Amino acid sequence: MRVSLELKDLAKYPFLKESQQFIGASTDTLEQFLSGASGRIAVRHAMERIRISLRMGDRDGSSERIPSDSIDVKLSISGYVLARIIISCATDRALMERLVRYEAERAYTYLLDEDDEKRRYVAASVGLEMGTASLPVVQYVETVAGLHEERWRLINRDVAQGRVTVSPQEMNELLKEQIRVILLRQLPLRVPDKVCSMLELQVGEIRTAYQKTILEQFGAVEEDLFPPCIQALATALTAGTNLPHSGRFALTAFLHNIGMGPAQIIELYCRAPDFDISKTQYQVEHISGRSGTEYTAPSCAAMRTYGLCIKSDGICTKVNHPLNYYRLKKRKEGKKEPTSPSD
């Protein structure tokens, strides 16, 4: 399939092979490029790209000015490449997840306005078959593996002759997810130590910005604001009860998602009667992203399936995820005005 791509398309979809070919091979090494004026400008573009990825929800690709002249397009694509390099140097899977989610959301924003031919071309570049009302079962299952809404489960889909029926809107959503999966699969890049040393300042800034973002989203960890299911798991662990695997996963992923570090989580597990430091460290780091995937705590529907949804309260009826419960409870607590002590 061949389509006519404009310069601005290369900036919109920097993961295309045409975009990479456009910035071309250079006689300069990466170290020489970073030391030059163009490299310093590209690093600024990369840092802004990463910062936006950490603020997902505050801004999206639609507010971005898309360059159309050759120099600006090259800087934009270089910024994309360097953002991936900086994140790879940080060796933090959570940061990689944030970046690829942003890139997928950004591309999705533009793809919605493209004609069918260009949308199919971008889809083909990431290995997704579009242009039909269905997908092969194997491809569908692989693509939705990271989507946790009930509607994506194969049991809830129409399947005929080895294909899963997908609506046009759902196909666009699957394209966004496929872009995310492919870009994440490519990370971390193998970056020479010398290059990472040159970007040490930027890596430090991004790590600090990420911690600040987590604190802004969830604030200090407050156990009394945990949803009932998570409180029950934490209480059981403190009481010396052996948790089932599903309970350990849910608790660990939740604590990681709200900003608790691996060391703090491991300390909590020290109270378990079957505590094994090496096994616990492996499990916690695996769930926290060292495995290549940063896991999100199970949804309320999944918690019910696991038999972990207990002592539901009024807030539980308003949310579909333990993290949303915690956010809502945090927000409500923050709005409470201090009261004067009674006389």
Order of alpha helices (4+ residues) and beta strands (2+ residues): alpha-alpha-alpha-alpha-alpha-alpha-alpha-beta-alpha-beta-beta-alpha-alpha-alpha-alpha-alpha-alpha-alpha-alpha-alpha
